[in-house]
Amino acid sequence: MFSIPGYFKLVKEISRHLLRRPVVGVVAVARTAEGRWLLIRRGDTGQWALPGGTLEWGETLSTAIVRELSEEAGVSEVELGPILGVYSNPDRDPRFHAVTVVVQASIRAPTRSPINPVEVREVGLFTEEDLPSTLSHGMTDMLCRARKGELHWE
């Protein structure tokens, strides 16, 4: 039987291993057939970002990105393309260490509002000329490289 201090030491050690692992995420660099780029305006920063999120338990990357496009952007028709990059710099996201897989997607324009208006304030379709110069959560270079067709991983 564990003593109270021994129990807390064990819980702390288990938590250290469970909670100090990178989170796996996926984002879409999505375009319509007309060539417009899909972005979401985040509720936490108020800035534009690529739609995406973290994997849920038991979910594949392809299932996750289709779910995130539906939840965050109201997109119901998605054709996934190639992986454009894998980003793993621990300083990229201020919330946690994320390993983010960037996927190309062809979409139809959104057909409904985001599911969680607190998380996503707005959905936008942008022409090349109208794209914001900076995206939230270190996503500016993700979009820039994807637009150039550059494969990137770190």
Secondary structure, DSSP 8 states (H G I E B T S, - for coil): ---HHHHHHHHHHHHHHHHSS-EEEEEEEEEETT--EEEEEETTT-SEE--EEE--TT--HHHHHHHHHHHHH----EEEEEEEEEE--TTS-SSS-EEEEEEEEEE----S--S-TTTEEEEEEE-GGG--S--TTTTHHHHHHHHHT--EE-
